[in-house]
Amino acid sequence: MKARIGLLLAAALLAACSNLAPIGQPDIAKVISITDTHAICGVVPVNMLYEDSQGMRHSMSYRVLGDGCHDN
């Protein structure tokens, strides 16, 4: 019985993950804009607007360590 439950859970997880985009490098031909982090200290969200090699615009969000962390 436990084995069947495990198989059902694994199948459900596989089905849920099958719609995810493959992980890899994005097709970035040109960066249009990116969030300025020069005055922020700490981990902050960044948004980047870019154009791919086909001329389509996309946005990407990720987190970076801001550039405003300085020893005084």
C-alpha positions, 0 to 999 in steps of 0.5 A: 500500500505504501509503495502505491501511495509513493508511486501515485505521489511521484506520478503527480509530481511528475505531471505537475512539473511537466509544464515547467520551462526547461532550465537553461540560458535565456536568449538575451540579445539586448538588455533594454533596462535593469533595476538600479541597485547602486544605492541599496544595501542587502538582497533586493529584487531586480527586474530586467527587460530584454530583447531576444534574438527574434526581437521579442521583449521579455522581462526577468526577475531575480534577486541580487546583493545591492551595490550600496553596501560599503564599510564606513 
